């Protein structure tokens, strides 16, 4: 089973994917920034993007759950809403 979540932040697209056999992946503008292969423990991934003023913003994403999988995304320590697409 594959799950996917997408968020738009300024002019950036952040995508988080989860697959039983390929693990969890964090993409920013279609560029892979982190991946995890943990099947039991919650997944924590990090990345970054450049803000409107040229500053580097930290991204944190985590996936948890077993029967129902959920994802949370934080940019610069602020929660960002995700839309599940798969």
C-alpha positions as CSV (number, residue, x, y, z in Angstrom):
1,X,0.0,0.0,0.0
2,X,1.3,3.5,-0.9
3,X,0.3,6.8,0.8
4,X,1.2,10.3,-0.4
5,X,0.7,13.8,1.1
6,X,1.4,17.1,-0.6
7,X,1.7,20.6,0.8
8,X,2.3,23.9,-1.0
9,X,4.5,26.4,0.9
10,X,5.1,29.7,-0.9
11,X,6.3,28.6,-4.4
12,X,7.5,25.2,-3.1
13,X,5.9,21.8,-3.2
14,X,6.6,19.4,-0.4
15,X,5.7,15.7,-0.9
16,X,5.9,12.9,1.6
17,X,5.4,9.3,0.5
18,X,5.0,6.0,2.4
19,X,5.3,2.6,0.9
20,X,5.6,-0.8,2.6
21,X,8.5,-1.9,0.5
22,X,10.2,1.4,-0.4
23,X,9.9,3.1,3.0
24,X,9.2,6.8,3.6
25,X,10.5,9.7,1.5
26,X,10.5,13.5,1.7
27,X,10.7,15.5,-1.5
28,X,11.0,19.3,-1.9
29,X,10.2,20.4,-5.5
30,X,10.6,16.8,-6.7
31,X,14.1,16.5,-5.1
32,X,14.6,13.8,-2.6
33,X,15.8,15.3,0.7
34,X,15.4,12.4,3.2
35,X,14.3,8.8,3.3
36,X,13.7,6.2,6.1
37,X,13.2,2.4,6.0
38,X,11.7,2.0,9.4
39,X,8.8,-0.4,9.5
40,X,8.0,-0.5,13.2
41,X,8.9,2.9,14.8
42,X,7.5,6.2,13.7
43,X,9.5,7.8,10.8
44,X,11.2,11.2,11.3
45,X,12.5,12.9,8.3
46,X,14.2,16.3,7.8
47,X,15.0,18.6,5.0
48,X,15.2,22.3,4.1
49,X,14.0,24.9,1.6
50,X,14.8,28.5,0.9
51,X,12.3,31.0,2.2
52,X,11.0,34.2,0.4
53,X,13.8,36.3,1.9
54,X,16.6,33.8,1.1
55,X,16.7,32.3,4.5
56,X,17.1,28.5,5.1
57,X,13.9,27.0,6.6
58,X,14.0,23.6,8.3
59,X,11.4,20.9,7.4
60,X,10.4,18.1,9.7
61,X,8.0,15.4,8.6
62,X,6.9,12.3,10.5
63,X,4.7,9.4,9.6
64,X,3.1,7.1,12.1
65,X,0.4,4.4,12.3
66,X,0.0,0.9,11.2
67,X,-3.5,0.3,9.9
68,X,-4.2,4.0,9.4
69,X,-1.1,6.0,8.4
70,X,-0.9,9.7,9.2
71,X,1.7,12.4,8.4
72,X,2.6,15.6,10.1
73,X,4.7,18.4,8.5
74,X,6.5,21.3,10.2
75,X,8.3,24.1,8.4
76,X,10.4,26.4,10.6
77,X,8.7,24.8,13.6
78,X,5.2,25.7,12.4
79,X,2.7,23.0,11.5
80,X,1.7,23.0,7.8
81,X,-1.5,21.3,6.6
82,X,-1.0,18.4,4.2
83,X,-3.5,17.0,1.6
84,X,-3.5,13.3,1.3
85,X,-3.5,12.4,-2.4
86,X,-3.2,8.6,-2.2
